[in-house]
């Protein structure tokens, strides 16, 4: 899970955090029938696109899919640090 994020931040994650994130992805997978690699790719792409425009905390991004009856919602919790500095 940490491939893109580790390259982006240059930091490694704690094992408890990794286990929690993997469990969240497994739960999402069970709800949507999407493979874990598809979800991971989707999350990495969302982070990449948003990072072009605003400064975010990529290691704190949470992506989940909620099911409400027949509807499913993709929810992205993306902590914003501020505007992207152009240089």
Backbone bond lengths (Angstrom), bond angles and torsions (degrees), N, CA, C in turn:
res aa  C-N    CA-C-N  psi(-1)  N-CA   C-N-CA  omega(-1)  CA-C   N-CA-C  phi
1 X - - - 1.442 - - 1.504 110.86 -
2 X 1.299 117.09 -32.30 1.436 119.62 -171.79 1.508 115.61 -84.21
3 X 1.318 119.10 0.91 1.454 121.48 -175.33 1.508 114.19 -46.61
4 X 1.307 117.70 -66.21 1.459 122.23 -177.29 1.523 110.43 -64.93
5 X 1.333 116.17 -44.43 1.458 120.40 -176.33 1.528 110.98 -63.17
6 X 1.323 117.26 -43.12 1.460 120.14 179.94 1.524 110.38 -63.80
7 X 1.330 116.64 -40.31 1.462 119.53 178.11 1.526 110.18 -65.97
8 X 1.314 116.94 -38.34 1.460 121.33 -177.60 1.520 111.36 -69.18
9 X 1.307 117.34 -44.83 1.466 120.96 -175.33 1.520 113.27 -95.40
10 X 1.318 116.46 -19.64 1.453 119.71 -177.35 1.513 113.04 72.70
11 X 1.309 116.78 13.88 1.461 121.10 -177.84 1.519 109.65 -117.18
12 X 1.307 116.12 150.35 1.459 119.62 172.09 1.522 107.87 -96.96
13 X 1.319 116.71 155.42 1.461 120.89 -176.89 1.514 110.54 -98.97
14 X 1.310 114.95 157.27 1.450 120.15 175.87 1.523 108.78 -72.79
15 X 1.310 117.27 148.70 1.458 121.15 -176.19 1.525 112.74 -63.10
16 X 1.324 118.51 -34.95 1.469 120.37 178.70 1.524 110.41 -64.76
17 X 1.318 116.53 -41.28 1.459 121.10 178.36 1.529 109.88 -63.81
18 X 1.324 116.44 -43.98 1.465 120.80 179.06 1.525 110.69 -61.32
19 X 1.315 116.88 -43.77 1.466 120.41 -179.46 1.527 110.82 -63.29
20 X 1.313 117.06 -41.67 1.466 121.12 178.44 1.524 110.62 -62.87
21 X 1.323 116.82 -44.55 1.457 120.63 -179.36 1.527 111.24 -65.35
22 X 1.319 116.93 -40.21 1.471 120.13 177.69 1.524 111.14 -64.00
23 X 1.320 116.95 -40.91 1.456 120.72 177.73 1.519 110.73 -62.30
24 X 1.322 117.61 -41.56 1.459 120.74 177.18 1.519 111.13 -60.33
25 X 1.316 116.72 -41.80 1.467 119.89 179.22 1.528 111.57 -66.83
26 X 1.312 116.82 -37.33 1.464 120.32 177.28 1.524 109.93 -63.15
27 X 1.331 117.22 -42.65 1.461 120.73 178.38 1.522 111.32 -63.65
28 X 1.325 116.97 -41.88 1.464 120.49 177.16 1.520 109.72 -62.23
29 X 1.309 116.44 -43.65 1.461 120.74 179.70 1.525 110.93 -57.90
30 X 1.315 116.67 -44.20 1.458 120.63 179.84 1.521 111.77 -61.83
31 X 1.307 117.32 -34.38 1.466 121.22 -178.08 1.517 113.05 -78.17
32 X 1.308 118.37 -31.69 1.465 121.01 -170.88 1.520 115.00 -112.64
33 X 1.301 117.16 -11.67 1.460 122.07 -174.79 1.528 112.65 63.75
34 X 1.327 117.71 22.43 1.456 122.13 173.27 1.526 107.89 -91.82
35 X 1.309 116.46 144.37 1.462 118.64 179.13 1.523 109.85 -71.85
36 X 1.307 115.68 156.11 1.462 120.75 -179.77 1.522 110.32 -61.31
37 X 1.319 117.85 -37.54 1.467 119.66 -179.66 1.525 111.46 -66.32
38 X 1.341 117.80 -34.87 1.466 120.83 176.94 1.524 109.60 -65.42
39 X 1.328 117.36 -43.89 1.458 120.85 179.02 1.525 111.49 -63.89
40 X 1.310 116.64 -41.69 1.458 120.78 179.53 1.523 110.40 -64.46
41 X 1.318 116.48 -44.02 1.460 120.84 178.26 1.520 110.76 -62.15
42 X 1.321 116.46 -43.02 1.456 121.26 179.37 1.531 110.38 -61.24
43 X 1.310 117.46 -45.17 1.457 121.95 179.37 1.527 110.60 -62.24
44 X 1.325 117.23 -46.38 1.461 121.26 179.79 1.527 111.43 -61.22
45 X 1.335 117.26 -40.11 1.458 120.91 179.83 1.519 111.53 -68.64
46 X 1.325 117.23 -39.05 1.468 120.76 177.14 1.527 109.60 -61.93
47 X 1.320 116.95 -45.37 1.463 121.55 178.70 1.526 110.31 -61.06
48 X 1.318 116.63 -44.71 1.459 121.02 -178.75 1.529 111.87 -60.80
49 X 1.317 117.35 -46.59 1.461 121.37 -177.56 1.524 111.11 -67.00
50 X 1.325 117.22 -47.39 1.462 120.31 -178.12 1.526 110.75 -65.70
51 X 1.328 117.12 -35.13 1.462 121.29 -179.87 1.524 112.65 -64.44
52 X 1.309 117.79 -20.46 1.464 120.89 177.53 1.532 111.25 -68.14
53 X 1.314 116.88 -25.46 1.458 120.93 -171.86 1.519 114.65 -112.59
54 X 1.325 118.06 -31.43 1.456 121.60 179.25 1.522 109.72 -137.84
55 X 1.316 115.34 154.96 1.466 121.26 178.16 1.523 107.81 -84.91
56 X 1.321 116.19 118.65 1.462 121.62 -178.22 1.525 110.52 -120.13
57 X 1.319 115.07 171.68 1.468 121.79 174.93 1.535 106.88 -101.20
58 X 1.334 118.85 87.35 1.466 121.23 -172.78 1.521 114.30 -60.95
59 X 1.321 117.64 -28.72 1.456 120.18 -179.27 1.529 112.41 -76.85
60 X 1.345 117.27 -7.93 1.458 121.27 179.67 1.529 112.87 -110.22
61 X 1.329 117.27 4.80 1.464 121.29 -178.75 1.523 109.86 -69.24
62 X 1.320 115.96 135.31 1.463 122.53 176.94 1.522 108.04 -124.10
63 X 1.296 116.18 126.26 1.459 122.38 176.98 1.517 107.25 -119.10
64 X 1.319 116.67 129.54 1.459 119.29 177.11 1.517 109.94 -143.30
65 X 1.295 115.19 158.30 1.455 122.08 176.25 1.517 107.40 -119.02
66 X 1.318 115.49 120.04 1.465 121.36 179.20 1.515 109.32 -104.38
67 X 1.304 115.12 143.33 1.456 121.00 178.22 1.519 108.31 -113.17
68 X 1.320 116.36 127.46 1.455 123.04 179.01 1.517 107.23 -128.30
69 X 1.315 115.92 96.15 1.463 119.27 -175.22 1.515 110.12 66.70
70 X 1.311 115.87 -119.05 1.470 120.58 179.64 1.517 112.69 -92.85
71 X 1.330 117.59 -7.78 1.459 121.17 -177.70 1.527 110.86 -97.13
72 X 1.314 114.66 145.75 1.454 120.87 172.43 1.522 107.68 -120.87
73 X 1.320 116.20 143.87 1.456 121.79 -179.71 1.525 109.41 -127.21
74 X 1.313 114.66 133.96 1.456 120.79 173.01 1.526 106.46 -91.85
75 X 1.324 115.95 120.60 1.457 121.33 -178.47 1.516 108.42 -115.47
76 X 1.318 115.08 125.83 1.461 120.72 179.44 1.524 108.57 -117.02
77 X 1.315 116.55 120.23 1.458 122.89 175.12 1.524 106.05 -104.47
78 X 1.343 115.90 105.21 1.461 121.34 -172.85 1.526 109.28 -122.92
79 X 1.332 117.75 103.50 1.463 120.22 178.85 1.534 110.93 -64.47
80 X 1.329 115.82 128.26 1.467 121.76 -178.09 1.524 108.84 -102.35
81 X 1.308 115.21 128.36 1.466 121.00 177.91 1.529 111.02 -88.15
82 X 1.312 117.18 -31.12 1.463 121.14 179.79 1.510 110.66 157.57
83 X 1.330 116.38 -173.36 1.473 119.71 -179.84 1.526 110.85 -67.06
84 X 1.311 115.42 151.93 1.462 120.88 178.60 1.524 108.35 -72.34
85 X 1.300 115.60 131.18 1.469 119.65 178.20 1.515 108.99 -86.82
86 X 1.265 115.09 120.87 1.475 120.84 179.66 1.524 108.49 -91.65
87 X 1.305 114.75 135.37 1.446 116.00 -178.00 1.413 112.53 -142.45
